[in-house]
Amino acid sequence: MTAPTLSPLTTPAPPARPAATWTDLITAVREAGQYPTRTEAERVTRIVLAALGGHVTGDERVALAQALPDEAARIIAAQVPAGRPLTALEFVDSIAARTEGATPATARWDVSSVLSALPPLLGTTLVDDILRRLPQGYALLFGRAELGARA
């Protein structure tokens, strides 16, 4: 008698964890933002990911958390969804308000430094999905051109 085999449909595959680590992410942010220390890059990354976690919802939020290193995923998952989506400008202003000594210009730098480090971890399809769910203007923060109005 042979042992029964399970159909691939009955055995869920464990979610794929990203190859990148938290250290890889922080290094990418540090390089993108030209931060003098790892501590500064990590502080900025935590602030921006926490804000982003409240604005990405639904399946995209789950996919975002699954695509990021564990520490980043926990930051995203711990956020309560925002009551309303913020425009890109409002998002940057919210980062300025959360960051001691920040100006709108330094907050935009911080946001762009973190968000532009995410596409290599997330892949084009997930970034496209996230950008479709966010108000217009976020593409620039992710390091992409936004050439036209959305349909």
N, C-alpha and C positions, 0 to 999 in steps of 0.2 A: 504494500500500500504506500502510495507516495503522499507527501505532505501537500495540503492544499496550497495553491498559489493565490496571492491576492492580485486582483486586477489593479492596474495603475490608477483607476478611478476611485478605488476604495482606500488608497493609501495617500494621504495628503503629503506633498513634498514640504519640507521645512522651508520657511522663507529664506531666500538668498540674502546673505549679509554682504555688505559692500567689502571690496578688497581694501579700500582706503580706511585708515584709522583716524581717530580723533587728532593724533599728532600730525598726520598728513594734512588734514583739513586746516588745522591751525597754521601749519607751515605755509600752505597755499594762501591763506588770508594774510599772513604776515608779509609774504612776498608781494601780493597784490596791493596791499595798503602801505607797504614800506614802513611797517611799524618797527620801532627800535627794539622792542622786546617781545618775547613769546607771551608774556603775561598780558601785555596790552592787546595783542592780537586775540588772545583767548577771551578777554573781557568783552571786546567788541563783538566777537563771534557769538557769545552767549546772549548779549543784548539783542542783536539782530535776529538770531534764530528764534528767540522767545517772541519777538514781535511777529515774525513771519508765521510762527505756529498758530497764532490766533486768526490769521487771515487766509490760510490755505485750509480748505475743508473737504469733507467727503472722501472719495476714493483717492484723490490727489494727496490728501494729507497722509493717508495710510501709506501710499506708495512713496511719498517723500520720506517718511520716517524709516521705512524699510530700506531705502537706498542710501541712507546716511549712516555714518559710524554710530555705534550704540549711544555714546554720550550725547551726540547731536540729536539722535532720535528721541531720547528721553526729554530733551528740552522742547522739541516740537510737540510731543505727545502730552506734555504737562500743561499746555496752554488751553485756556477756555476760548472757544470760538468767539470772535469779535461780534458785536451786535450789528455792525454794518461794515461793509468793505471800505477801507480807506483808499483815497486816491494815492498815487505814488508820492505826490508832494506831502500829503497828510501823513503818510507812512514815514517819510524822512523826518518830518517835524516831530512825530511821536518818538522817534529814536533820539532826536535832539533833546526832547524833554526827559528822556530816561537816562541820558548820559551827562554826568557832571562836567560842566565847562564846555559843552558842545555848542557849536553854532549850526545853523542850517547847512552851511558849506562843509563843515567837518562831519556832520551827521550823514550827508550825502556820500562823502568819501567812505565813511565806515560801512554804510549800507552797500555801496557798490563793491567795496573790497570783499565783503562776505558773500553777497549774492553772486558775484562773478566767479567766485571759487566753487560754486555748487554745480554748474552744468557738467563738468567732467565726471562728477560723481553720479549725477542723476541721469544723464543721457538726454538726447535731443527730444525724444517723445515725451518724457515726463516734464521737462521744462516747458515744452509747448502746451501740454495739458494744464500745467499750473498757470501759465501766462493767460490762457483762455479764461480761466476762472477769476483772475484778478483784473481790476480796472486797468484801462489803457495807461501806459506810462511806465509800467514795471519792467518791460523788456530792456529798457536802457539800464536799469539798475542791475539786471542780470548780465550786462555786457553785450546786449544784442541791439541791433537797430530796430526801430519800430517805424516802418515807412508809411503806413497808411492806417486809416480807420478800420476798425473791425466790422465785419458784416453782421 
